[in-house]
Amino acid sequence: MSRIVRAAAIQISPVLGDDGLGTARKVCQAIREAAEKGVKLAVFPETFVPYYPYFSFIQPAFRFGGEHLELYERAVIIPGPVTDMVAETARDTGMVVVLGVNERDFGTLYNTQIVFDATGEILLKRRKITPTYHERMIWGQGDGSGLKVVESAAGRIGALACWEHYNPLARYALMTQHEEIHCAQFPGSLVGQIFADQMEVTIRHHALESGCFVVNATGWLTEDQIKDIARDPALEGPLRGGCFTAIVSPEGKLLAPPLTEGEGMVIADLDFALITKRKRMMDSVGHYARPELLSLLQDRRPARTVHYVGEADPVSTSTDEAAS
């Protein structure tokens, strides 16, 4: 009998201007609402907590220092109050949750994706390997240690953020680990219709190439939020459109009508028999691969700024060695 998992791609707006916990509370409320609909996997947008740094797209860098510092103050420390709150809600509802956050690690912010299992355990914390364009003024770079597929209560999950999907080797790294559900996250309310069009092409192609389901969530800004962020009517245009919250089958088919504006959830049942059906025809890392011609080298070592050499391990040092 095939396994079926109900998934939700959630498109909602952040809470702006509070202590940074308002958006997290809204995430937990959405998780509970999804649970009432039988959902077992919920995916939220890119860096949704506390909010995506839209200001960096419409302002020159020398002007947004204040907003950048505010984002530092509201950013998520892992583990911390936000992850504790979401973990508890995931555990209470028995749901796997994929959440995008601005992670603060001392003096640097990162675009981070967190996968919570249905037990509340954090299965994966990965950082976007290369922030895009304006984002490079906001976030540091991730490393290869996060390019992993994890076993969850909903299946084998991989995740990438936004234009990481334009890096074919990053996608292939997840394909080689046989992801069953790919969780994609984009900011939404950005660039306009062309962004939504590109997004649709990208996620449908990955579903076909990987032979997996893709659950994609984009964020949404209200008109009041757009005006508050832009502060100038001439800058409001780039903060509209660009939403395509959707769920795609391994055959590249949209399993429900996509959400392109407003708040809401796209919900679909993922029938894992479709994975086998697709891969019987084309398995990119199996019978359709040619590893003797083409293969991938991935460095999974976490990036480190210091390497200690020659330090004795106090646990393994004997009394005689210490005395000498």
C-alpha positions in Angstrom: 0.0 0.0 0.0 1.4 3.4 -1.0 2.1 6.0 1.7 0.1 9.3 1.5 1.1 12.4 3.3 -1.0 15.6 3.4 1.2 18.7 2.9 0.5 22.4 3.1 2.4 25.3 1.5 1.5 28.3 3.6 1.4 31.9 2.3 0.9 34.5 5.0 2.2 37.9 5.9 4.8 38.6 8.7 4.2 40.8 11.7 6.3 43.9 11.4 7.5 46.3 14.1 7.2 44.1 17.2 9.7 42.3 19.3 10.2 39.6 16.6 8.0 37.0 18.2 4.7 38.1 16.5 5.5 36.3 13.3 6.5 33.2 15.2 3.2 33.2 17.0 1.4 33.6 13.6 3.4 30.6 12.4 2.3 28.5 15.3 -1.3 29.5 14.8 -1.1 28.5 11.1 0.4 25.1 12.1 -2.6 24.5 14.4 -5.0 25.5 11.7 -3.3 23.2 9.2 -3.4 20.3 11.7 -7.2 20.7 11.9 -7.2 19.9 8.1 -5.2 16.8 8.6 -1.9 18.3 7.4 1.3 16.4 8.4 3.9 18.7 6.7 3.8 22.5 6.7 6.2 24.7 4.7 6.6 28.4 5.4 8.3 31.1 3.2 12.0 32.2 3.0 13.3 34.0 6.2 9.7 34.4 7.3 10.7 35.0 10.9 10.8 37.7 11.8 10.5 39.0 8.1 12.3 39.0 4.8 14.6 42.1 4.5 12.5 43.7 1.7 14.1 47.0 2.6 17.4 45.9 1.0 15.8 45.4 -2.4 14.5 49.0 -2.7 17.1 51.0 -0.8 20.9 51.6 -1.4 23.0 49.9 1.3 24.2 53.2 2.9 20.6 54.1 3.8 19.3 50.9 5.4 21.8 50.5 8.3 19.0 51.3 10.8 16.7 48.6 9.3 19.5 46.1 9.2 20.3 46.7 12.9 16.6 46.3 13.7 16.7 42.9 11.9 19.6 41.9 14.1 17.6 42.7 17.2 14.6 40.6 16.0 16.6 37.8 14.4 16.4 34.2 15.6 19.0 32.5 17.8 19.1 28.7 17.4 18.1 27.3 19.9 16.1 30.0 21.5 12.5 31.3 22.2 11.4 31.0 18.5 12.6 27.5 17.9 11.3 26.4 21.3 7.8 27.8 20.4 7.7 26.2 17.0 9.1 22.9 18.3 6.4 22.7 20.9 3.7 23.4 18.4 5.1 20.8 16.0 5.2 18.2 18.8 1.6 19.1 20.0 0.2 18.7 16.5 2.4 15.8 15.3 3.5 17.9 12.3 6.8 18.2 10.4 7.5 22.0 9.9 9.9 23.6 7.5 10.5 27.3 8.6 12.7 30.0 7.1 14.3 32.4 9.6 16.9 35.2 9.8 19.4 33.4 12.1 21.7 35.5 14.2 25.0 33.9 15.1 26.9 36.5 17.1 27.9 39.2 14.6 26.4 37.7 11.4 22.9 37.0 10.1 22.2 34.0 7.9 19.3 32.9 5.7 18.5 29.7 7.5 16.1 26.9 6.9 15.0 24.7 9.9 13.3 21.3 9.6 11.4 20.3 12.7 10.2 16.7 13.0 6.8 15.8 14.4 8.5 15.2 17.7 9.7 18.8 17.8 13.3 17.8 17.3 15.3 20.0 14.9 16.4 17.6 12.2 18.2 20.1 10.0 19.5 23.7 10.3 21.0 24.8 7.0 22.2 28.2 5.7 21.7 29.5 2.2 25.0 28.9 0.5 25.1 32.2 -1.5 22.8 35.1 -0.8 21.5 36.7 -4.0 22.4 40.2 -5.2 21.1 42.7 -2.6 20.9 39.9 0.1 24.7 39.8 0.2 24.6 43.0 2.2 22.4 41.3 4.8 23.5 37.7 5.2 26.7 35.7 5.5 27.3 32.6 3.3 26.4 29.1 4.3 28.4 26.0 3.7 28.1 22.5 2.3 27.3 20.9 5.7 23.6 21.8 5.2 23.1 20.2 1.8 21.5 17.2 3.4 18.3 15.2 3.1 16.8 14.2 6.4 14.5 11.4 7.5 11.3 12.8 9.0 7.9 11.6 10.0 6.7 12.9 6.6 9.4 11.3 4.5 12.9 12.2 3.2 13.0 15.9 3.1 15.5 18.3 1.3 15.3 22.1 1.3 16.7 25.0 -0.7 15.9 28.7 -0.6 15.0 30.9 -3.6 17.7 31.1 -6.2 19.6 28.2 -4.8 17.3 26.4 -7.2 19.3 28.0 -10.0 22.4 26.1 -8.8 22.1 22.7 -10.5 24.8 21.2 -8.4 23.1 22.1 -5.1 19.9 20.6 -6.4 21.8 17.5 -7.6 23.4 17.1 -4.1 19.9 16.6 -2.7 18.8 14.4 -5.6 21.7 12.0 -4.8 20.3 11.6 -1.3 16.9 10.5 -2.8 14.7 13.3 -1.4 11.0 12.4 -1.5 9.7 15.8 -0.7 11.6 19.0 -1.6 10.7 22.0 0.4 11.3 25.3 -1.5 11.0 28.8 0.0 10.9 32.2 -1.7 10.2 35.6 -0.3 7.1 36.5 -2.4 5.8 40.0 -2.8 8.9 40.9 -4.8 9.9 41.8 -8.4 6.5 41.2 -10.0 4.8 38.6 -12.2 8.0 37.6 -13.9 9.3 36.2 -10.5 6.2 34.1 -10.1 6.6 32.8 -13.7 10.2 31.9 -13.1 9.3 30.2 -9.8 6.7 28.0 -11.4 9.2 26.8 -14.1 11.9 26.2 -11.5 9.9 24.1 -9.0 8.1 22.1 -11.7 11.4 21.3 -13.4 13.0 20.2 -10.1 10.1 17.9 -9.4 10.5 16.3 -12.8 14.3 16.1 -12.6 14.4 14.8 -9.0 11.3 12.6 -9.2 10.0 14.1 -6.0 7.3 16.3 -4.7 8.0 20.0 -4.3 6.2 22.0 -1.7 6.9 25.7 -2.3 5.9 28.6 0.0 6.1 32.3 -0.7 5.5 35.3 1.6 2.8 38.0 1.2 2.8 41.7 2.1 -0.4 43.6 2.7 -0.9 47.0 1.1 -0.2 48.7 4.5 3.0 46.7 4.9 4.1 47.7 1.4 3.6 51.4 2.1 5.3 51.1 5.5 8.4 49.4 4.0 8.6 51.5 0.8 8.0 54.9 2.5 7.8 56.3 -1.1 5.0 55.5 -3.6 7.7 55.3 -6.3 9.3 52.3 -4.5 6.1 50.3 -3.9 5.9 48.6 -7.3 8.9 46.2 -6.7 7.1 44.9 -3.6 4.1 43.5 -5.4 3.6 40.2 -7.2 6.1 37.4 -7.3 4.0 34.9 -5.3 3.5 31.3 -6.3 2.7 29.1 -3.4 2.2 25.6 -4.8 2.6 21.9 -4.6 4.0 19.9 -7.5 4.0 16.1 -8.1 7.0 14.1 -9.3 5.4 14.3 -12.8 5.6 18.1 -12.7 1.9 18.5 -12.2 0.3 21.1 -9.9 -1.6 19.1 -7.3 -3.8 22.1 -6.4 -4.4 25.6 -7.7 -1.4 27.8 -6.8 -1.8 30.8 -4.5 -0.6 34.0 -6.1 -2.0 36.7 -3.8 -3.4 37.0 -0.3 -3.0 34.7 2.7 -3.9 31.1 2.6 -2.8 27.5 2.3 -2.3 25.2 -0.7 -3.0 21.7 0.6 -2.5 18.4 -1.3 -2.1 14.7 -0.6 1.3 13.4 -1.6 1.0 9.8 -2.9 4.5 8.3 -2.8 3.6 5.8 -5.5 4.0 8.6 -7.9 7.7 8.8 -7.0 8.3 5.2 -8.1 6.1 5.8 -11.2 8.3 8.7 -12.3 11.7 7.1 -11.4 10.8 4.0 -13.2 11.0 6.1 -16.4 13.9 8.5 -15.4 16.0 8.3 -12.2 18.6 11.1 -12.4 20.9 9.4 -9.8 20.1 5.8 -10.7 19.6 4.2 -14.1 19.6 7.5 -15.9 23.0 8.6 -14.5 26.4 8.1 -16.0 28.7 8.4 -13.0 31.7 7.2 -15.0 31.3 10.3 -17.1 29.8 12.9 -14.7 29.8 13.0 -10.9 29.5 15.5 -8.1 32.1 16.3 -5.4 30.5 17.8 -2.3 32.5 19.2 0.6 30.3 18.7 3.7 32.8 20.1 6.2 31.4 23.0 8.2 33.2 26.2 7.5 35.5 27.1 10.4 37.4 30.2 11.1 39.8 28.5 13.5 41.5 25.1 13.6 43.2 24.1 16.9 46.4 22.1 16.6 48.3 20.4 19.4 45.9 20.9 22.2 45.7 18.0 24.7 42.2 16.5 25.3 41.7 16.9 29.1 39.3 14.0 29.1 41.8 11.5 27.7 44.8 12.8 29.6 45.9 10.4 32.3 47.0 11.4 35.8 50.6 10.4 35.1 50.7 12.5 31.9 49.2 15.5 33.7 51.7 15.2 36.5 54.6 15.1 34.1 
